[in-house]
Amino acid sequence: MTRDDDLALVREYTKNEALVRHMLAVEVAMRAYAGKLGEDVETWGRVGLLHDFDYERWPDPPDHPLEGSKILRDRGYPDEVVYAILSHADYLADEFPRRSPLDKALYACDELCGFITACALVRPGRLEGLKAKSVRKKLKQASFAAAVNREDVANGAA
């Protein structure tokens, strides 16, 4: 399977462009971490891109990501990819604990990418020039991007 196949799967199940952009952002972050940690950039990118492909169709726990995992298995995705995606859901942590650096990186990148995107959207230069200090300051402002779970961001960073 190629990245084009992965993106086609995302497009098949996701019509909301904001959700597609979120998955693309997580893909970029995961690829960066894989490169930094000497891991398989393609596998990590694939996990980032596909992690929420089923969310629009099955948004309620535990359907997301359980329903998506069935689709991924049926299409022949590796167990490592499916497991990492399953492990990003807190409500499945007992069944699919985060064990590998891949699992942990996806959890860390998921909420944080959403928050960084929100920070970028309110800036004239978007991501260009956005500093970590600004992101940390916005994290303390509960009314900003209120849908982003601050506890998940903190747990992911830990």
The 8 nearest C-alpha neighbors of each residue, nearest first, counted from 0:
[[1, 4, 2, 5, 3, 76, 75, 74],
 [0, 2, 4, 3, 5, 6, 45, 41],
 [1, 3, 5, 4, 6, 0, 45, 41],
 [2, 4, 6, 1, 5, 7, 0, 8],
 [5, 3, 7, 1, 2, 6, 0, 8],
 [6, 4, 2, 8, 3, 7, 9, 1],
 [5, 7, 9, 3, 8, 4, 2, 10],
 [6, 8, 10, 4, 9, 5, 11, 3],
 [9, 7, 11, 5, 6, 10, 4, 12],
 [8, 10, 6, 52, 7, 11, 12, 13],
 [11, 9, 7, 13, 8, 12, 6, 14],
 [12, 10, 8, 9, 13, 7, 14, 6],
 [11, 13, 10, 9, 52, 53, 8, 14],
 [14, 12, 10, 9, 15, 11, 55, 52],
 [13, 15, 16, 10, 12, 19, 11, 55],
 [16, 14, 18, 17, 13, 19, 55, 20],
 [17, 15, 19, 18, 20, 14, 13, 21],
 [16, 18, 20, 19, 15, 21, 22, 14],
 [17, 19, 21, 16, 20, 15, 22, 13],
 [20, 18, 16, 22, 21, 17, 23, 15],
 [21, 19, 23, 17, 18, 22, 16, 24],
 [20, 22, 18, 24, 19, 23, 17, 25],
 [21, 23, 48, 25, 19, 24, 20, 26],
 [22, 24, 26, 20, 21, 25, 48, 19],
 [25, 23, 21, 27, 26, 22, 20, 112],
 [24, 26, 47, 28, 22, 27, 23, 29],
 [25, 27, 47, 44, 48, 23, 29, 24],
 [28, 26, 30, 24, 25, 29, 31, 23],
 [29, 27, 25, 31, 30, 26, 32, 24],
 [28, 30, 32, 26, 31, 44, 27, 43],
 [29, 31, 44, 40, 33, 27, 28, 32],
 [32, 30, 28, 34, 29, 33, 35, 27],
 [31, 33, 35, 29, 34, 30, 36, 28],
 [34, 32, 38, 30, 40, 36, 35, 31],
 [35, 33, 37, 31, 32, 36, 40, 38],
 [34, 36, 32, 33, 37, 31, 38, 30],
 [37, 35, 33, 34, 38, 32, 31, 39],
 [36, 38, 34, 35, 33, 39, 40, 32],
 [39, 37, 33, 36, 40, 34, 43, 35],
 [40, 38, 42, 41, 33, 43, 37, 34],
 [39, 41, 30, 33, 43, 42, 44, 38],
 [42, 40, 44, 43, 39, 45, 30, 2],
 [43, 41, 45, 44, 39, 40, 46, 80],
 [42, 44, 46, 40, 45, 29, 41, 30],
 [45, 43, 26, 30, 47, 41, 29, 46],
 [44, 46, 42, 48, 43, 47, 41, 49],
 [47, 45, 43, 49, 44, 48, 50, 80],
 [48, 46, 26, 25, 44, 45, 50, 49],
 [47, 49, 26, 22, 45, 46, 23, 50],
 [50, 48, 52, 46, 47, 51, 45, 9],
 [49, 51, 84, 47, 46, 48, 52, 22],
 [52, 50, 54, 53, 49, 22, 64, 48],
 [51, 53, 9, 49, 54, 50, 12, 13],
 [54, 52, 67, 51, 56, 55, 57, 12],
 [55, 53, 58, 57, 51, 56, 52, 63],
 [54, 56, 57, 58, 53, 13, 12, 52],
 [55, 57, 54, 53, 58, 12, 13, 63],
 [58, 56, 54, 63, 62, 55, 59, 53],
 [59, 57, 54, 63, 55, 56, 60, 62],
 [60, 58, 62, 57, 63, 61, 54, 64],
 [61, 59, 62, 63, 58, 90, 64, 57],
 [60, 62, 63, 59, 65, 64, 90, 91],
 [63, 61, 60, 65, 66, 57, 59, 64],
 [64, 62, 65, 61, 57, 60, 58, 54],
 [63, 65, 67, 66, 62, 85, 68, 61],
 [66, 64, 62, 68, 63, 67, 61, 69],
 [67, 65, 62, 69, 68, 64, 63, 70],
 [66, 68, 70, 64, 53, 69, 65, 71],
 [67, 69, 71, 65, 70, 66, 81, 64],
 [70, 68, 72, 67, 66, 71, 73, 65],
 [69, 71, 73, 67, 68, 72, 74, 66],
 [70, 72, 68, 74, 76, 69, 73, 67],
 [71, 73, 75, 69, 74, 70, 76, 68],
 [74, 72, 70, 71, 75, 69, 76, 68],
 [75, 73, 71, 72, 76, 70, 69, 77],
 [74, 76, 72, 73, 71, 77, 70, 0],
 [75, 77, 71, 72, 74, 78, 80, 81],
 [78, 76, 79, 80, 75, 81, 72, 71],
 [77, 79, 81, 80, 82, 76, 72, 83],
 [78, 80, 82, 77, 81, 83, 76, 101],
 [81, 79, 83, 78, 77, 82, 46, 84],
 [82, 80, 78, 84, 83, 79, 68, 85],
 [81, 83, 85, 79, 84, 80, 78, 86],
 [84, 82, 102, 86, 80, 85, 81, 79],
 [83, 85, 50, 81, 82, 86, 87, 80],
 [86, 84, 82, 83, 87, 64, 88, 81],
 [85, 87, 95, 83, 84, 88, 97, 96],
 [86, 88, 106, 84, 85, 89, 105, 83],
 [87, 89, 86, 90, 91, 85, 92, 64],
 [90, 88, 92, 91, 87, 86, 93, 96],
 [89, 91, 88, 92, 61, 60, 93, 94],
 [92, 90, 89, 94, 88, 93, 95, 86],
 [93, 91, 96, 95, 89, 94, 90, 86],
 [94, 92, 91, 95, 96, 90, 89, 86],
 [93, 95, 91, 92, 96, 86, 90, 85],
 [94, 96, 92, 86, 93, 91, 85, 97],
 [97, 95, 92, 93, 86, 98, 94, 91],
 [96, 98, 102, 86, 103, 99, 95, 92],
 [99, 97, 96, 102, 100, 103, 101, 95],
 [98, 100, 101, 102, 97, 103, 83, 104],
 [99, 101, 103, 102, 104, 98, 97, 105],
 [102, 100, 104, 99, 103, 105, 83, 43],
 [103, 101, 83, 97, 99, 105, 100, 104],
 [102, 104, 100, 106, 101, 105, 97, 107],
 [105, 103, 107, 101, 106, 102, 100, 108],
 [106, 104, 108, 107, 102, 103, 109, 101],
 [105, 107, 87, 103, 104, 109, 108, 155],
 [155, 108, 106, 104, 105, 156, 109, 103],
 [107, 109, 105, 111, 106, 112, 110, 104],
 [108, 110, 106, 111, 112, 107, 105, 25],
 [111, 109, 113, 112, 152, 108, 114, 147],
 [110, 112, 114, 108, 113, 109, 152, 115],
 [113, 111, 115, 114, 110, 109, 108, 25],
 [114, 112, 116, 110, 111, 115, 117, 21],
 [113, 115, 111, 117, 116, 112, 118, 110],
 [116, 114, 118, 112, 117, 113, 111, 119],
 [115, 117, 119, 113, 114, 118, 112, 120],
 [116, 118, 114, 120, 115, 119, 113, 144],
 [119, 117, 115, 116, 120, 121, 114, 134],
 [120, 118, 125, 126, 116, 122, 117, 121],
 [119, 121, 117, 118, 122, 125, 116, 123],
 [122, 120, 119, 118, 123, 117, 125, 124],
 [123, 121, 125, 119, 124, 120, 118, 126],
 [122, 124, 125, 121, 120, 119, 126, 127],
 [125, 123, 127, 122, 126, 128, 119, 129],
 [124, 126, 119, 122, 123, 127, 120, 121],
 [127, 125, 119, 129, 128, 124, 122, 116],
 [126, 128, 124, 129, 125, 119, 130, 122],
 [127, 129, 130, 126, 124, 125, 122, 119],
 [130, 128, 126, 127, 131, 133, 119, 125],
 [129, 131, 132, 133, 128, 134, 126, 127],
 [130, 132, 134, 133, 135, 129, 136, 115],
 [131, 133, 135, 130, 134, 136, 129, 137],
 [134, 132, 136, 130, 131, 135, 137, 129],
 [133, 135, 131, 137, 136, 132, 138, 130],
 [134, 136, 138, 132, 133, 137, 131, 139],
 [137, 135, 133, 134, 138, 139, 132, 140],
 [136, 138, 140, 134, 139, 135, 133, 143],
 [139, 137, 135, 136, 140, 134, 141, 149],
 [138, 140, 137, 136, 141, 135, 143, 149],
 [139, 141, 137, 138, 142, 143, 136, 145],
 [142, 140, 143, 145, 139, 138, 144, 137],
 [141, 143, 145, 140, 144, 139, 146, 137],
 [142, 144, 145, 141, 140, 137, 138, 117],
 [145, 143, 146, 147, 142, 117, 114, 141],
 [144, 146, 142, 143, 147, 141, 148, 140],
 [147, 145, 144, 148, 143, 149, 142, 114],
 [148, 146, 145, 144, 149, 114, 110, 113],
 [147, 149, 151, 150, 146, 152, 110, 145],
 [150, 148, 152, 151, 147, 153, 138, 110],
 [149, 151, 153, 152, 148, 154, 155, 147],
 [152, 150, 154, 148, 149, 153, 155, 110],
 [151, 153, 149, 155, 150, 154, 111, 110],
 [154, 152, 150, 156, 155, 151, 149, 157],
 [155, 153, 151, 157, 156, 152, 150, 107],
 [107, 156, 154, 152, 157, 153, 106, 151],
 [155, 157, 153, 154, 107, 152, 151, 108],
 [156, 154, 155, 153, 107, 152, 103, 151]]
